[in-house]
Amino acid sequence: MSDEEGIKVDIEVDCVGLVCPQPMLRTMSALKNLKKGQVLLIKASDSSAKGNIRDLCERMGCELAKMEQREGNYYFWIKR
């Protein structure tokens, strides 16, 4: 599956409507299933996810390939 910008997404997790710590916990769980070279797309509405997911990527050795905000939601493309 690819997002609207053509980035190949292997796993997508929708955390819209969830508050901390749920977006972080679901991201961590999805990252454990991500294989090297794969991309995870996280959608979240909680503004704390911005810093939390960035920090999680650093701790887990993943690349936050892209992050953007659209229509009040945050989108994170994370590459293993």
SVG drawing of the C-alpha trace seen along z (x, -y; Angstrom):
<svg xmlns="http://www.w3.org/2000/svg" viewBox="-11 -21 31 30">
<polyline fill="none" stroke="black" stroke-width="0.4" points="0.0,0.0 1.2,-3.5 0.1,-6.8 -1.1,-9.7 2.5,-10.9 3.7,-7.6 5.6,-6.5 5.3,-2.7 3.7,-1.9 3.9,1.6 2.0,1.1 -0.5,-1.6 -1.7,-2.4 -4.6,-4.8 -4.3,-6.4 -6.7,-9.3 -8.8,-10.0 -6.5,-8.2 -4.6,-10.1 -1.2,-9.5 0.1,-6.9 -1.9,-4.9 -0.3,-6.3 3.1,-5.7 2.3,-2.1 0.7,-1.2 3.6,-2.7 6.0,-0.6 4.0,2.5 3.9,2.0 7.7,1.2 8.4,4.6 6.7,6.2 8.4,4.0 11.2,5.6 14.3,3.8 13.5,1.6 9.8,1.4 7.8,-1.7 5.2,-2.3 2.6,-5.1 1.2,-6.4 -1.8,-8.7 -2.5,-10.5 -4.5,-13.5 -2.8,-13.9 -0.2,-16.7 2.0,-14.9 2.6,-12.2 4.8,-14.6 7.7,-14.6 7.0,-11.1 7.1,-9.3 10.3,-11.3 12.0,-10.2 10.8,-6.6 12.3,-6.4 15.7,-7.5 15.5,-5.0 14.6,-2.1 17.1,-3.0 14.5,-3.8 14.4,-6.7 11.5,-9.2 11.5,-9.6 8.7,-12.2 6.4,-14.0 3.6,-16.4 0.4,-17.9 -2.8,-18.0 -6.3,-18.9 -5.5,-18.7 -3.8,-15.2 -0.2,-14.2 1.3,-11.8 4.6,-9.9 6.4,-7.8 8.9,-5.6 11.4,-3.4 13.1,-0.5"/>
</svg>
